[in-house]
Amino acid sequence: MMPKTKLGKWAGVLTAVFLVLFIALYLGINLLRVQPGALLIRIIGISAMISGVAAFVTGTVSQVKFKDHSVVVIAATVLGSFAILFLIIELVEGIVWRSTH
């Protein structure tokens, strides 16, 4: 079932961008052996997190405000929440690491 609202379609596009960038990040680190701290990996990772958080926000607004409960919008909200969770874990890990070293 496809989204009916424009915001729901944006949520679907942002989710697709998130997935493509996340797969590119995984392939770049594991198959191409690019170092995790390299500029290319940082840019891809930050772009993936931004698109994941944006997919969550647009999906949530589309569900709450416009009552768009299509599969794409629900998937955008779920995958976006995983992106937010991963972002929080990375931030906490960085704070803990800096406080102990």
N, CA and C of each residue as an Amber inpcrd file, in Angstrom:
protein
   303
   0.8380000  -1.1710000   0.0000000   0.0000000   0.0000000   0.0000000
   0.8910000   1.2440000   0.0000000   0.7130000   2.0910000  -0.9600000
   1.5250000   3.2900000  -1.1090000   0.9330000   4.4400000  -0.2950000
   1.7920000   5.3740000   0.1030000   1.2930000   6.5170000   0.8780000
   0.3960000   7.4180000   0.0330000  -0.5560000   8.0540000   0.7060000
  -1.5170000   8.9090000   0.0120000  -1.1480000  10.3810000   0.0800000
  -0.3630000  10.7580000   1.0670000  -0.0160000  12.1620000   1.2350000
   1.3820000  12.4410000   0.6980000   1.6380000  13.7110000   0.4510000
   2.9490000  14.1090000  -0.0340000   4.0150000  13.8620000   1.0330000
   3.6640000  14.1050000   2.2790000   4.6080000  13.8820000   3.3740000
   4.9210000  12.3910000   3.5280000   3.9330000  11.5420000   3.3040000
   4.1540000  10.1070000   3.3420000   5.0910000   9.6450000   2.2370000
   4.9500000  10.2430000   1.0620000   5.8650000   9.9120000  -0.0420000
   7.2850000  10.3620000   0.2720000   7.4150000  11.5290000   0.8920000
   8.7430000  11.9880000   1.3180000   9.3520000  11.0320000   2.3360000
   8.5290000  10.5350000   3.2430000   9.0210000   9.5810000   4.2320000
   9.5450000   8.3280000   3.5420000   8.8500000   7.8680000   2.5240000
   9.3060000   6.7010000   1.7720000  10.6080000   6.9430000   1.0400000
  10.7340000   8.1080000   0.4250000  11.9750000   8.4460000  -0.2840000
  13.1400000   8.5660000   0.6980000  12.9160000   9.2100000   1.8180000
  13.9830000   9.3530000   2.8120000  14.3840000   8.0090000   3.4020000
  13.4460000   7.1030000   3.5400000  13.7700000   5.7650000   4.0170000
  14.6170000   5.0240000   2.9870000  14.2840000   5.1630000   1.7230000
  15.0720000   4.5240000   0.6680000  16.4920000   5.0870000   0.6380000
  16.6240000   6.4010000   0.8000000  17.9540000   7.0230000   0.8470000
  18.7370000   6.5130000   2.0510000  18.0600000   6.4030000   3.1970000
  18.7040000   5.8740000   4.3990000  19.2250000   4.4620000   4.1620000
  18.4050000   3.6120000   3.5740000  18.8260000   2.2310000   3.3480000
  19.9880000   2.1400000   2.3630000  19.9320000   2.9190000   1.2870000
  21.0160000   2.9090000   0.3020000  22.3210000   3.3920000   0.9300000
  22.2580000   4.4710000   1.6970000  23.4730000   4.9850000   2.3320000
  23.9990000   4.0310000   3.4040000  23.1160000   3.3910000   4.1400000
  23.5500000   2.4450000   5.1610000  24.2080000   1.2250000   4.5250000
  23.6700000   0.7430000   3.4120000  24.2940000  -0.3660000   2.6950000
  25.6370000   0.0630000   2.1200000  25.7170000   1.2790000   1.5870000
  26.9890000   1.7920000   1.0730000  28.0260000   1.9070000   2.1870000
  27.5930000   2.3140000   3.3640000  28.4900000   2.4000000   4.5190000
  29.0200000   1.0240000   4.8840000  28.1470000   0.0460000   4.9430000
  28.5450000  -1.3230000   5.2760000  29.5090000  -1.8820000   4.2320000
  29.1780000  -1.7060000   2.9480000  30.0410000  -2.2240000   1.8890000
  31.3820000  -1.5090000   1.8450000  31.3750000  -0.2110000   2.1200000
  32.6240000   0.5440000   2.1030000  33.5810000   0.0960000   3.1900000
  33.0560000  -0.1950000   4.3530000  33.9210000  -0.6070000   5.4610000
  34.3520000  -2.0630000   5.3140000  33.4220000  -2.9440000   4.9790000
  33.7200000  -4.3750000   4.9870000  34.3060000  -4.9040000   3.6830000
  33.7970000  -4.4820000   2.5530000  34.2840000  -5.0360000   1.2930000
  35.4300000  -4.2300000   0.6920000  35.3330000  -2.9190000   0.7380000
  36.3710000  -2.0770000   0.1460000  37.5020000  -1.7620000   1.1080000
  37.3360000  -2.1470000   2.3630000  38.3520000  -1.9610000   3.4080000
  38.7340000  -0.4930000   3.6180000  37.7530000   0.3870000   3.5170000
  37.9800000   1.7980000   3.8190000  38.0220000   1.9380000   5.3380000
  38.9580000   2.6990000   5.8420000  39.1140000   2.8650000   7.2890000
  37.8740000   3.5370000   7.8770000  37.4090000   3.1140000   9.0520000
  36.2000000   3.6840000   9.6490000  36.2580000   5.1860000   9.9010000
  37.4200000   5.7740000  10.1020000  37.5070000   7.2000000  10.3620000
  37.7320000   8.0470000   9.1270000  37.7220000   7.4330000   7.9490000
  37.9850000   8.1580000   6.7080000  36.8630000   9.1700000   6.4310000
  37.2120000  10.2110000   5.7090000  36.2610000  11.2820000   5.4130000
  35.0410000  10.7620000   4.6510000  35.2560000   9.8760000   3.6960000
  34.1520000   9.3250000   2.9130000  33.1730000   8.5730000   3.8030000
  33.6760000   7.7830000   4.7200000  32.8150000   7.0120000   5.6210000
  32.0570000   7.9550000   6.5600000  32.7130000   8.9920000   7.0300000
  32.0290000   9.9620000   7.8990000  30.8920000  10.6570000   7.1760000
  31.1340000  11.0690000   5.9360000  30.1080000  11.7670000   5.1600000
  28.9210000  10.8440000   4.8930000  29.1920000   9.6120000   4.4980000
  28.1110000   8.6610000   4.2280000  27.3370000   8.3540000   5.5060000
  28.0370000   8.1630000   6.6190000  27.3760000   7.8530000   7.8860000
  26.5100000   8.9920000   8.3900000  27.0260000  10.2050000   8.3270000
  26.2500000  11.3620000   8.7750000  25.0360000  11.5840000   7.8700000
  25.2300000  11.4090000   6.5730000  24.1020000  11.5570000   5.6420000
  23.0380000  10.4980000   5.8860000  23.4690000   9.2780000   6.1870000
  22.5070000   8.2090000   6.4770000  21.7110000   8.5270000   7.7400000
  22.3740000   9.0140000   8.7610000  21.6640000   9.3210000  10.0070000
  20.6970000  10.4900000   9.8260000  21.1040000  11.4940000   9.0700000
  20.2100000  12.6330000   8.8130000  18.9710000  12.1680000   8.0560000
  19.1570000  11.3420000   7.0350000  17.9920000  10.8710000   6.2810000
  17.1320000   9.9290000   7.1150000  17.7390000   9.1500000   7.9960000
  16.9540000   8.2770000   8.8700000  16.1100000   9.0500000   9.8630000
  16.6980000  10.0730000  10.4710000  15.9480000  10.9020000  11.4220000
  14.8520000  11.6830000  10.6870000  15.1630000  12.1890000   9.5010000
  14.1550000  12.9130000   8.7240000  13.0170000  11.9800000   8.2970000
  13.3290000  10.7310000   7.9810000  12.2900000   9.7600000   7.6390000
  11.3920000   9.5000000   8.8410000  11.9840000   9.4190000  10.0280000
  11.1840000   9.2230000  11.2260000  10.2460000  10.4050000  11.4660000
  10.7670000  11.6060000  11.3600000   9.9590000  12.8000000  11.6200000
   8.8300000  12.9270000  10.5950000   9.1510000  12.7830000   9.3190000
   8.1150000  12.9210000   8.2940000   7.0930000  11.7840000   8.3810000
   7.5520000  10.5800000   8.6820000   6.6310000   9.4650000   8.8390000
   5.7040000   9.6390000  10.0210000   6.2530000  10.1080000  11.1370000
   5.4310000  10.3130000  12.3270000   4.3990000  11.4190000  12.1010000
   4.8140000  12.5180000  11.5110000   3.8820000  13.6150000  11.2360000
   2.8110000  13.1590000  10.2480000   3.2000000  12.3860000   9.2460000
   2.2360000  11.8900000   8.2780000   1.2170000  10.9560000   8.9270000
   1.6680000  10.1440000   9.8790000   0.7390000   9.2460000  10.5690000
  -0.1880000  10.0000000  11.5140000   0.3610000  10.9310000  12.2760000
  -0.4250000  11.6050000  13.3050000  -1.3390000  12.6790000  12.7090000
  -0.7700000  13.5300000  11.8840000  -1.5420000  14.6730000  11.3910000
  -2.4580000  14.3120000  10.2280000  -1.9580000  13.5270000   9.2830000
  -2.7230000  13.2570000   8.0700000  -3.3420000  11.8610000   8.0410000
  -3.1640000  11.0840000   9.1030000  -3.7490000   9.7370000   9.2170000
  -3.3630000   8.8330000   8.0500000  -2.1090000   8.9380000   7.6210000
  -1.5900000   8.1050000   6.5370000  -0.9430000   6.8700000   7.1570000
  -1.6340000   5.7470000   7.1240000  -1.1610000   4.5240000   7.7680000
  -0.7640000   3.4720000   6.7350000  -0.0820000   3.8970000   5.6840000
   0.3570000   2.9390000   4.6780000   1.6020000   2.2030000   5.1730000
   1.9160000   1.1100000   4.5100000   3.0500000   0.2780000   4.9000000
   4.3640000   1.0560000   4.7780000   4.4730000   1.8680000   3.7530000
   5.6980000   2.6430000   3.5350000   5.9210000   3.6330000   4.6720000
   4.8730000   4.2940000   5.1180000   4.9990000   5.2850000   6.1900000
   5.3230000   4.5910000   7.5120000   4.6950000   3.4520000   7.7710000
   5.0000000   2.7140000   8.9950000   6.4390000   2.2110000   8.9730000
   6.8920000   1.7170000   7.8230000   8.2800000   1.2710000   7.7000000
   9.2470000   2.4370000   7.8820000   8.8950000   3.6060000   7.3600000
   9.7360000   4.7800000   7.5340000   9.8610000   5.1590000   9.0050000
   8.7600000   5.0680000   9.7250000   8.7740000   5.3950000  11.1480000
   9.6020000   4.3850000  11.9390000   9.4460000   3.1150000  11.6290000
  10.2040000   2.0800000  12.3480000  11.6950000   2.1780000  12.0510000
  12.0640000   2.2660000  10.7790000  13.4830000   2.3670000  10.4320000
  14.0860000   3.6800000  10.9230000  13.3110000   4.7400000  10.9030000
  13.7930000   6.0130000  11.4350000  14.0180000   5.9540000  12.9320000
  13.1720000   5.2080000  13.6320000  13.3890000   5.0690000  15.0800000
  14.6520000   4.2740000  15.3700000  14.9580000   3.2880000  14.5180000
  16.2280000   2.5780000  14.6750000  17.4130000   3.5040000  14.4170000
  17.2800000   4.4010000  13.4520000  18.3480000   5.3640000  13.1820000
  18.5480000   6.2930000  14.3720000  17.4680000   6.7300000  14.9860000
  17.5730000   7.5940000  16.1700000  18.2060000   6.8300000  17.3260000
  17.8040000   5.5840000  17.5130000  18.3920000   4.7590000  18.5670000
  19.8830000   4.5740000  18.3450000  20.2880000   4.2900000  17.1200000
  21.6950000   4.1290000  16.7930000  22.4590000   5.4270000  17.0220000
  21.8570000   6.5580000  16.6890000  22.4800000   7.8620000  16.9040000
  22.6790000   8.1370000  18.3870000  21.6860000   7.8190000  19.2010000
  21.8030000   8.0030000  20.6490000  22.9060000   7.1160000  21.2200000
  22.9690000   5.8660000  20.7480000  24.0250000   4.9600000  21.2140000
  25.4010000   5.5040000  20.8580000  25.5650000   6.0030000  19.6560000
  26.8550000   6.5650000  19.2470000  27.2290000   7.7840000  20.0840000
  26.2700000   8.6490000  20.3670000  26.5500000   9.8350000  21.1790000
  26.9350000   9.4590000  22.6070000  26.2150000   8.5250000  23.2020000
  26.5240000   8.0990000  24.5690000  27.8820000   7.4150000  24.6170000
  28.1770000   6.6070000  23.6100000  29.4730000   5.9390000  23.5630000
  30.6110000   6.9560000  23.4730000  30.4290000   7.9940000  22.6710000
  31.4500000   9.0290000  22.5600000  31.6310000   9.8040000  23.8550000
  30.5470000  10.0950000  24.5440000  30.6240000  10.8180000  25.8170000
  31.3180000   9.9680000  26.8660000  30.9560000   8.6950000  26.9510000
  31.5730000   7.7990000  27.9310000  33.0500000   7.6010000  27.6270000
  33.3940000   7.4480000  26.3550000  34.7910000   7.2350000  25.9870000
  35.6350000   8.4580000  26.3560000  35.1160000   9.6430000  26.0950000
  35.8820000  10.8510000  26.4050000  36.0080000  11.0770000  27.9150000
  35.0320000  10.6540000  28.6740000  35.1090000  10.8500000  30.1100000
  36.0270000   9.8360000  30.7810000  36.2920000   8.7180000  30.1340000
  37.1690000   7.7110000  30.7300000  38.5820000   7.7500000  30.1980000
  38.8460000   8.5090000  29.1560000  40.2100000   8.5680000  28.6000000
  40.7770000   9.9420000  28.7330000
